Amino acid sequence: MQDDTSASPRKLIIIEDDAAFARTLGRSFERRGYTVISTNGLEGALVLLEDHSPSYAVVDLKLDGEASGLACVQALHKHDPEMLIVVLTGYASIATAVEAVKLGACHYLAKPSNTDDIEAAFNSAEGNVAIEIRGRATSIKTLEWERIHETLAETGFNISETARRLGMHRRTLARKLAKQQVK
């Protein structure tokens, strides 16, 4: 971890509870000329922001502990509205993507994503009005997946409460979450 007095104009904070992934991602960004600081949750991020002013952030959506990545996005955006924030998640859904952007994220990437993907997201933060708009057929499984994740976000990722709201057994919900998303 380097301090904010470094000559590097590209300062990055990584908020990720998987220490090995955070370390690997941090090293990869350091090789690209970023000054990297990292923490595993909201409390650590708030402490780091007292002494550091990163221009970029990578935030895991589902963090162990007291707060979700959405709370981290909100705190980072409040600290610096110009910060480019990318949310990474293995629990991608339309609901959490919309909330992340509303709270200040510039991009939302599904895992697995690598340094190239994240840096491309930082570089395309402005958006593209010329992107092709096309419909897509949505399967029942995809609709179910999106509803589950929408409800998960509403409940703060509480599995028991999500299962209750969806009218399913907690173990059934846990099995569905363990499976890969159906497209």
ABEGO torsion letter per residue (X at the ends): XBBAABABABBBBBBBABAAAAAAAAAAAAAAGBBBBBBABAAAAAAAAAABBBABBBBBABBBEABBAAAAAAAAAAABAABBBBBBBAABBAAAAAAAAAAGBABBBBOBBBAAAAAAAAAAAAEBAABBBBBBBBBAAAAAAAAAAAAAAAAGGBAAAAAAAAGBBAAAAAAAAABBBBX
